[in-house]
Amino acid sequence: MCLKALRHWVARAGIQKHITWHCARHSCGTNLLSNGANIKTVASILGHSGLAHTEKYTRAVDSLKQAAIDSMPPLNI
């Protein structure tokens, strides 16, 4: 029944590609991180037991890496 609901939502959204629950879960985690959510919060939402699993999602979010670097204060050497 859950798969049927997912297919219905995908069709209503006009998405033309094959979407699984895993894809939806990964997209959720990636979108949360992209929009500034704390990695610990995302891990909790996704039900991960540790941060190691959630850190995989950050690989897809290069802008977060750049933002982290940009947040460092300038060095006056």
N, CA, C and O atoms as a printed pandas DataFrame, in Angstrom:
     atom_number atom_name residue_name chain_id  residue_number  x_coord  y_coord  z_coord
0              1         N          MET        A               1    0.812   -1.191    0.000
1              2        CA          MET        A               1    0.000    0.000    0.000
2              3         C          MET        A               1    0.859    1.259    0.000
3              4         O          MET        A               1    0.504    2.253   -0.634
4              5         N          CYS        A               2    1.997    1.223    0.714
5              6        CA          CYS        A               2    2.867    2.394    0.770
6              7         C          CYS        A               2    3.455    2.700   -0.603
7              8         O          CYS        A               2    3.555    3.865   -0.987
8              9         N          LEU        A               3    3.840    1.675   -1.337
9             10        CA          LEU        A               3    4.398    1.877   -2.672
10            11         C          LEU        A               3    3.355    2.488   -3.599
11            12         O          LEU        A               3    3.682    3.332   -4.434
12            13         N          LYS        A               4    2.113    2.069   -3.457
13            14        CA          LYS        A               4    1.033    2.626   -4.267
14            15         C          LYS        A               4    0.868    4.119   -3.980
15            16         O          LYS        A               4    0.663    4.910   -4.901
16            17         N          ALA        A               5    0.956    4.502   -2.709
17            18        CA          ALA        A               5    0.855    5.913   -2.331
18            19         C          ALA        A               5    2.016    6.706   -2.913
19            20         O          ALA        A               5    1.821    7.807   -3.426
20            21         N          LEU        A               6    3.215    6.155   -2.836
21            22        CA          LEU        A               6    4.384    6.841   -3.391
22            23         C          LEU        A               6    4.226    7.054   -4.887
23            24         O          LEU        A               6    4.517    8.140   -5.387
24            25         N          ARG        A               7    3.776    6.049   -5.601
25            26        CA          ARG        A               7    3.568    6.179   -7.048
26            27         C          ARG        A               7    2.538    7.260   -7.357
27            28         O          ARG        A               7    2.685    8.009   -8.323
28            29         N          HIS        A               8    1.504    7.336   -6.540
29            30        CA          HIS        A               8    0.464    8.360   -6.714
30            31         C          HIS        A               8    1.064    9.754   -6.525
31            32         O          HIS        A               8    0.809   10.645   -7.335
32            33         N          TRP        A               9    1.847    9.955   -5.482
33            34        CA          TRP        A               9    2.457   11.256   -5.212
34            35         C          TRP        A               9    3.419   11.655   -6.321
35            36         O          TRP        A               9    3.445   12.811   -6.743
36            37         N          VAL        A              10    4.213   10.691   -6.793
37            38        CA          VAL        A              10    5.171   10.958   -7.878
38            39         C          VAL        A              10    4.425   11.379   -9.141
39            40         O          VAL        A              10    4.827   12.327   -9.816
40            41         N          ALA        A              11    3.358   10.685   -9.453
41            42        CA          ALA        A              11    2.573   11.024  -10.643
42            43         C          ALA        A              11    1.946   12.412  -10.503
43            44         O          ALA        A              11    1.962   13.195  -11.453
44            45         N          ARG        A              12    1.398   12.720   -9.337
45            46        CA          ARG        A              12    0.783   14.042   -9.118
46            47         C          ARG        A              12    1.799   15.161   -9.191
47            48         O          ARG        A              12    1.464   16.284   -9.568
48            49         N          ALA        A              13    3.047   14.865   -8.832
49            50        CA          ALA        A              13    4.110   15.873   -8.892
50            51         C          ALA        A              13    4.649   16.038  -10.309
51            52         O          ALA        A              13    5.433   16.948  -10.576
52            53         N          GLY        A              14    4.227   15.157  -11.216
53            54        CA          GLY        A              14    4.684   15.247  -12.596
54            55         C          GLY        A              14    6.088   14.715  -12.812
55            56         O          GLY        A              14    6.739   15.051  -13.801
56            57         N          ILE        A              15    6.548   13.897  -11.902
57            58        CA          ILE        A              15    7.895   13.315  -12.015
58            59         C          ILE        A              15    7.825   12.109  -12.937
59            60         O          ILE        A              15    7.001   11.215  -12.741
60            61         N          GLN        A              16    8.684   12.085  -13.935
61            62        CA          GLN        A              16    8.643   11.046  -14.959
62            63         C          GLN        A              16    9.693    9.952  -14.760
63            64         O          GLN        A              16    9.887    9.128  -15.654
64            65         N          LYS        A              17   10.364    9.921  -13.633
65            66        CA          LYS        A              17   11.367    8.885  -13.420
66            67         C          LYS        A              17   10.950    7.943  -12.293
67            68         O          LYS        A              17   10.056    8.249  -11.503
68            69         N          HIS        A              18   11.611    6.805  -12.238
69            70        CA          HIS        A              18   11.310    5.787  -11.225
70            71         C          HIS        A              18   11.816    6.269   -9.865
71            72         O          HIS        A              18   13.010    6.510   -9.689
72            73         N          ILE        A              19   10.913    6.406   -8.921
73            74        CA          ILE        A              19   11.257    6.867   -7.570
74            75         C          ILE        A              19   10.917    5.753   -6.580
75            76         O          ILE        A              19    9.828    5.181   -6.613
76            77         N          THR        A              20   11.868    5.463   -5.708
77            78        CA          THR        A              20   11.648    4.472   -4.656
78            79         C          THR        A              20   11.608    5.192   -3.316
79            80         O          THR        A              20   11.901    6.384   -3.236
80            81         N          TRP        A              21   11.249    4.474   -2.277
81            82        CA          TRP        A              21   11.269    5.068   -0.938
82            83         C          TRP        A              21   12.687    5.472   -0.568
83            84         O          TRP        A              21   12.889    6.478    0.113
84            85         N          HIS        A              22   13.669    4.697   -1.010
85            86        CA          HIS        A              22   15.067    5.048   -0.730
86            87         C          HIS        A              22   15.416    6.384   -1.376
87            88         O          HIS        A              22   16.050    7.229   -0.745
88            89         N          CYS        A              23   15.009    6.580   -2.626
89            90        CA          CYS        A              23   15.257    7.854   -3.319
90            91         C          CYS        A              23   14.600    9.008   -2.564
91            92         O          CYS        A              23   15.209   10.060   -2.366
92            93         N          ALA        A              24   13.367    8.803   -2.151
93            94        CA          ALA        A              24   12.637    9.851   -1.444
94            95         C          ALA        A              24   13.321   10.186   -0.118
95            96         O          ALA        A              24   13.433   11.355    0.253
96            97         N          ARG        A              25   13.768    9.170    0.580
97            98        CA          ARG        A              25   14.454    9.356    1.863
98            99         C          ARG        A              25   15.758   10.107    1.677
99           100         O          ARG        A              25   16.073   11.019    2.442
100          101         N          HIS        A              26   16.528    9.718    0.645
101          102        CA          HIS        A              26   17.797   10.389    0.355
102          103         C          HIS        A              26   17.558   11.850   -0.026
103          104         O          HIS        A              26   18.278   12.740    0.426
104          105         N          SER        A              27   16.556   12.089   -0.848
105          106        CA          SER        A              27   16.225   13.462   -1.251
106          107         C          SER        A              27   15.827   14.304   -0.044
107          108         O          SER        A              27   16.212   15.469    0.055
108          109         N          CYS        A              28   15.068   13.729    0.860
109          110        CA          CYS        A              28   14.663   14.436    2.070
110          111         C          CYS        A              28   15.889   14.847    2.881
111          112         O          CYS        A              28   16.017   16.007    3.272
112          113         N          GLY        A              29   16.781   13.906    3.130
113          114        CA          GLY        A              29   17.992   14.197    3.904
114          115         C          GLY        A              29   18.862   15.251    3.230
115          116         O          GLY        A              29   19.367   16.160    3.888
116          117         N          THR        A              30   19.034   15.128    1.930
117          118        CA          THR        A              30   19.850   16.072    1.187
118          119         C          THR        A              30   19.226   17.464    1.206
119          120         O          THR        A              30   19.926   18.458    1.398
120          121         N          ASN        A              31   17.916   17.535    1.006
121          122        CA          ASN        A              31   17.228   18.832    1.028
122          123         C          ASN        A              31   17.289   19.485    2.401
123          124         O          ASN        A              31   17.470   20.698    2.505
124          125         N          LEU        A              32   17.142   18.699    3.443
125          126        CA          LEU        A              32   17.241   19.257    4.790
126          127         C          LEU        A              32   18.621   19.871    5.022
127          128         O          LEU        A              32   18.735   20.984    5.535
128          129         N          LEU        A              33   19.664   19.138    4.642
129          130        CA          LEU        A              33   21.019   19.645    4.817
130          131         C          LEU        A              33   21.273   20.866    3.941
131          132         O          LEU        A              33   21.935   21.809    4.375
132          133         N          SER        A              34   20.759   20.862    2.723
133          134        CA          SER        A              34   20.939   21.988    1.808
134          135         C          SER        A              34   20.296   23.261    2.343
135          136         O          SER        A              34   20.748   24.368    2.052
136          137         N          ASN        A              35   19.251   23.094    3.118
137          138        CA          ASN        A              35   18.534   24.247    3.641
138          139         C          ASN        A              35   18.972   24.622    5.050
139          140         O          ASN        A              35   18.282   25.361    5.751
140          141         N          GLY        A              36   20.132   24.101    5.457
141          142        CA          GLY        A              36   20.740   24.550    6.706
142          143         C          GLY        A              36   20.427   23.755    7.945
143          144         O          GLY        A              36   20.782   24.177    9.046
144          145         N          ALA        A              37   19.778   22.620    7.808
145          146        CA          ALA        A              37   19.482   21.814    9.005
146          147         C          ALA        A              37   20.774   21.245    9.587
147          148         O          ALA        A              37   21.716   20.930    8.860
148          149         N          ASN        A              38   20.794   21.123   10.881
149          150        CA          ASN        A              38   21.928   20.542   11.587
150          151         C          ASN        A              38   22.014   19.051   11.273
151          152         O          ASN        A              38   20.990   18.372   11.214
152          153         N          ILE        A              39   23.223   18.540   11.071
153          154        CA          ILE        A              39   23.408   17.137   10.683
154          155         C          ILE        A              39   22.868   16.180   11.752
155          156         O          ILE        A              39   22.361   15.107   11.422
156          157         N          LYS        A              40   22.974   16.562   13.025
157          158        CA          LYS        A              40   22.445   15.707   14.093
158          159         C          LYS        A              40   20.919   15.630   14.012
159          160         O          LYS        A              40   20.327   14.579   14.255
160          161         N          THR        A              41   20.300   16.743   13.673
161          162        CA          THR        A              41   18.844   16.772   13.534
162          163         C          THR        A              41   18.407   15.902   12.370
163          164         O          THR        A              41   17.438   15.151   12.480
164          165         N          VAL        A              42   19.122   16.001   11.252
165          166        CA          VAL        A              42   18.794   15.185   10.075
166          167         C          VAL        A              42   18.970   13.705   10.404
167          168         O          VAL        A              42   18.141   12.882   10.014
168          169         N          ALA        A              43   20.033   13.362   11.111
169          170        CA          ALA        A              43   20.262   11.971   11.510
170          171         C          ALA        A              43   19.099   11.461   12.350
171          172         O          ALA        A              43   18.656   10.325   12.181
172          173         N          SER        A              44   18.609   12.295   13.246
173          174        CA          SER        A              44   17.490   11.903   14.099
174          175         C          SER        A              44   16.211   11.722   13.282
175          176         O          SER        A              44   15.475   10.756   13.485
176          177         N          ILE        A              45   15.947   12.645   12.365
177          178        CA          ILE        A              45   14.745   12.555   11.529
178          179         C          ILE        A              45   14.767   11.282   10.688
179          180         O          ILE        A              45   13.744   10.614   10.539
180          181         N          LEU        A              46   15.945   10.945   10.136
181          182        CA          LEU        A              46   16.068    9.771    9.279
182          183         C          LEU        A              46   16.197    8.470   10.077
183          184         O          LEU        A              46   16.163    7.382    9.502
184          185         N          GLY        A              47   16.345    8.581   11.391
185          186        CA          GLY        A              47   16.445    7.396   12.237
186          187         C          GLY        A              47   17.808    6.734   12.216
187          188         O          GLY        A              47   17.930    5.549   12.524
188          189         N          HIS        A              48   18.837    7.490   11.854
189          190        CA          HIS        A              48   20.189    6.938   11.848
190          191         C          HIS        A              48   20.709    6.826   13.282
191          192         O          HIS        A              48   20.448    7.692   14.117
192          193         N          SER        A              49   21.439    5.761   13.551
193          194        CA          SER        A              49   21.959    5.552   14.899
194          195         C          SER        A              49   23.194    6.393   15.173
195          196         O          SER        A              49   23.546    6.619   16.331
196          197         N          GLY        A              50   23.855    6.859   14.123
197          198        CA          GLY        A              50   25.042    7.689   14.285
198          199         C          GLY        A              50   25.186    8.640   13.118
199          200         O          GLY        A              50   24.421    8.588   12.155
200          201         N          LEU        A              51   26.171    9.503   13.215
201          202        CA          LEU        A              51   26.368   10.497   12.162
202          203         C          LEU        A              51   27.041    9.931   10.918
203          204         O          LEU        A              51   26.965   10.537    9.849
204          205         N          ALA        A              52   27.694    8.787   11.037
205          206        CA          ALA        A              52   28.412    8.217    9.892
206          207         C          ALA        A              52   27.491    7.986    8.696
207          208         O          ALA        A              52   27.868    8.250    7.554
208          209         N          HIS        A              53   26.288    7.495    8.965
209          210        CA          HIS        A              53   25.339    7.253    7.878
210          211         C          HIS        A              53   24.874    8.565    7.261
211          212         O          HIS        A              53   24.741    8.670    6.042
212          213         N          THR        A              54   24.630    9.556    8.098
213          214        CA          THR        A              54   24.113   10.844    7.627
214          215         C          THR        A              54   25.183   11.629    6.878
215          216         O          THR        A              54   24.864   12.402    5.975
216          217         N          GLU        A              55   26.439   11.440    7.239
217          218        CA          GLU        A              55   27.526   12.161    6.567
218          219         C          GLU        A              55   27.579   11.831    5.073
219          220         O          GLU        A              55   28.080   12.630    4.281
220          221         N          LYS        A              56   27.073   10.674    4.690
221          222        CA          LYS        A              56   27.041   10.313    3.275
222          223         C          LYS        A              56   26.193   11.297    2.474
223          224         O          LYS        A              56   26.465   11.541    1.298
224          225         N          TYR        A              57   25.174   11.857    3.104
225          226        CA          TYR        A              57   24.281   12.794    2.431
226          227         C          TYR        A              57   24.970   14.118    2.139
227          228         O          TYR        A              57   24.606   14.822    1.197
228          229         N          THR        A              58   25.967   14.454    2.951
229          230        CA          THR        A              58   26.638   15.738    2.758
230          231         C          THR        A              58   27.506   15.734    1.508
231          232         O          THR        A              58   27.841   16.801    0.993
232          233         N          ARG        A              59   27.873   14.568    1.014
233          234        CA          ARG        A              59   28.662   14.508   -0.218
234          235         C          ARG        A              59   27.899   15.100   -1.386
235          236         O          ARG        A              59   28.497   15.637   -2.319
236          237         N          ALA        A              60   26.591   15.006   -1.339
237          238        CA          ALA        A              60   25.756   15.520   -2.414
238          239         C          ALA        A              60   25.520   17.021   -2.281
239          240         O          ALA        A              60   24.909   17.639   -3.153
240          241         N          VAL        A              61   25.995   17.590   -1.210
241          242        CA          VAL        A              61   25.716   18.992   -0.957
242          243         C          VAL        A              61   27.026   19.782   -0.932
243          244         O          VAL        A              61   27.519   20.150    0.134
244          245         N          ASP        A              62   27.575   20.035   -2.100
245          246        CA          ASP        A              62   28.837   20.760   -2.198
246          247         C          ASP        A              62   28.726   22.187   -1.672
247          248         O          ASP        A              62   29.703   22.742   -1.170
248          249         N          SER        A              63   27.547   22.780   -1.784
249          250        CA          SER        A              63   27.373   24.149   -1.301
250          251         C          SER        A              63   27.569   24.233    0.209
251          252         O          SER        A              63   28.021   25.258    0.720
252          253         N          LEU        A              64   27.233   23.162    0.925
253          254        CA          LEU        A              64   27.453   23.152    2.374
254          255         C          LEU        A              64   28.940   23.173    2.693
255          256         O          LEU        A              64   29.374   23.827    3.641
256          257         N          LYS        A              65   29.707   22.457    1.897
257          258        CA          LYS        A              65   31.154   22.445    2.105
258          259         C          LYS        A              65   31.727   23.837    1.887
259          260         O          LYS        A              65   32.542   24.313    2.678
260          261         N          GLN        A              66   31.297   24.485    0.811
261          262        CA          GLN        A              66   31.791   25.821    0.516
262          263         C          GLN        A              66   31.350   26.808    1.589
263          264         O          GLN        A              66   32.125   27.679    1.985
264          265         N          ALA        A              67   30.120   26.681    2.061
265          266        CA          ALA        A              67   29.620   27.577    3.109
266          267         C          ALA        A              67   30.416   27.403    4.399
267          268         O          ALA        A              67   30.670   28.376    5.109
268          269         N          ALA        A              68   30.807   26.181    4.700
269          270        CA          ALA        A              68   31.602   25.922    5.901
270          271         C          ALA        A              68   32.959   26.600    5.789
271          272         O          ALA        A              68   33.444   27.196    6.750
272          273         N          ILE        A              69   33.566   26.507    4.617
273          274        CA          ILE        A              69   34.860   27.159    4.402
274          275         C          ILE        A              69   34.710   28.673    4.464
275          276         O          ILE        A              69   35.541   29.355    5.065
276          277         N          ASP        A              70   33.665   29.199    3.853
277          278        CA          ASP        A              70   33.436   30.645    3.851
278          279         C          ASP        A              70   33.118   31.198    5.235
279          280         O          ASP        A              70   33.293   32.392    5.476
280          281         N          SER        A              71   32.654   30.351    6.143
281          282        CA          SER        A              71   32.305   30.818    7.481
282          283         C          SER        A              71   33.534   31.060    8.361
283          284         O          SER        A              71   33.430   31.669    9.425
284          285         N          MET        A              72   34.680   30.587    7.917
285          286        CA          MET        A              72   35.910   30.777    8.691
286          287         C          MET        A              72   36.326   32.239    8.628
287          288         O          MET        A              72   36.213   32.873    7.578
288          289         N          PRO        A              73   36.809   32.783    9.752
289          290        CA          PRO        A              73   37.271   34.167    9.719
290          291         C          PRO        A              73   38.547   34.286    8.878
291          292         O          PRO        A              73   39.340   33.347    8.800
292          293         N          PRO        A              74   38.731   35.441    8.257
293          294        CA          PRO        A              74   39.937   35.609    7.423
294          295         C          PRO        A              74   41.200   35.591    8.297
295          296         O          PRO        A              74   41.190   36.053    9.438
296          297         N          LEU        A              75   42.261   35.060    7.744
297          298        CA          LEU        A              75   43.549   35.032    8.438
298          299         C          LEU        A              75   44.352   36.280    8.052
299          300         O          LEU        A              75   44.527   36.585    6.873
300          301         N          ASN        A              76   44.815   36.961    9.032
301          302        CA          ASN        A              76   45.647   38.139    8.781
302          303         C          ASN        A              76   47.097   37.749    8.997
303          304         O          ASN        A              76   47.615   37.812   10.112
304          305         N          ILE        A              77   47.728   37.355    7.940
305          306        CA          ILE        A              77   49.112   36.878    8.038
306          307         C          ILE        A              77   50.038   37.958    7.517
307          308         O          ILE        A              77   51.255   37.775    7.504
